[in-house]
Amino acid sequence: MIKRILGKTGMEVSLLSLGTGGARQLGQSIGYSMYDQKRLVKAALDIGINIFDTATHYGDSESILGECLSGIPRDSFLLCTKWPARDEMNNTVDDPTKLIKSIEKSLKRLQTDYIDIMLFHGIMPHEYDLIVESLYPTMARLKSEGKIRSIGFSSRFSEDPAQKGIELGLSKHPDLWDVVMLKYGILNQSAAAKILPLARNHNIGVINMAAVRVKLPDPTLLEQLIAKWKSSGLIDTDSLPTNDPLGWLVEGNVKSVIEAGYKFAAEPTTVSTVLTGTASIEHLMANVECLEEPYLPQHHTDRLKTTLSQIIQYA
């Protein structure tokens, strides 16, 4: 497993990381037992994955992950969890005691004394200043107390496809942030313009989320999306085939569009790790194998960037 450094944290992370959100939520959505979940986590550790991502609101993922990692030497893996600074009415929270209580609960559920990477989940541009002013000092204090090791935030991509919240934070307060979690992939390349260069310049670790999800692995949805972009004038009608529009990526050591998606997502060296949300050990192994060479042939990468890099839409 290739390892990269997570920016200024200095943590060495596996290029592929295992997420517990998305559609599978560590197998919760498909009826996995604790036995199944422990097998999945053990398989991840055995093949070299050392970073696990979760959140307070991914069902019981924190508790399940804590149980799956119980008894494993704590210095052999890294935990990332996230807290959305919003209440039940989706209003931004500015009460530090709620952050403290959430982190205490996360520590208990994860069965650990510290969280390696603690993220504010899905900061939007309009709430950024409030969160920094009201909540960041508490996060910094918890870091000084050793309850967390690094501080960051993630994007809410479905509502902020240009990820302006990430861009704002890295432009305005790069010294505050150790890590960001963002979305960068074949169908979502906007982060390459400003965000990835900012992260690189300020040595901020990048966790790449949801690079291969929903439309890219579904041939029908992918065809529909490309057809929509053509009809709306976002891409030229002859830029990609109508049927199987990304099938030309499958050649040589690239066995599927999914593999191409992971390779493209991992290609920028600023990206420290790429999340996969699979609950299948077979798929997990395939994803690890495809990232032994984390890049596509240059002419394929160039074509993807030339054709799709200008699109800023939720995909």
Secondary structure, 3 states (H helix, E strand, C coil): CCEEECHHHCCEEECEEEECCCCCCCCHHHCCCHHHHHHHHHHHHHCCCCEEECCCCCCCHHHHHHHHCCCCCHHHCEEEEEECCECCCCCECCCHHHHHHHHHHHHHHHCCCCECEEEECCCCHHHHHHHHHHCHHHHHHHHHCCCECCEEEECCCCCCCCCHHHHHHHHHCHHHCCEEEECCECCECHHHCCHHHHHHHCCCEEEECCCCCCCCCCHHHHHHHHHHHHHCCCCCCCCCCCCCCCHHHCCCCCCCHHHHHHHHHHCCCCEEEEEECCCCHHHHHHHHHHCCCCCCCHHHHHHHHHHHCCCCCCC
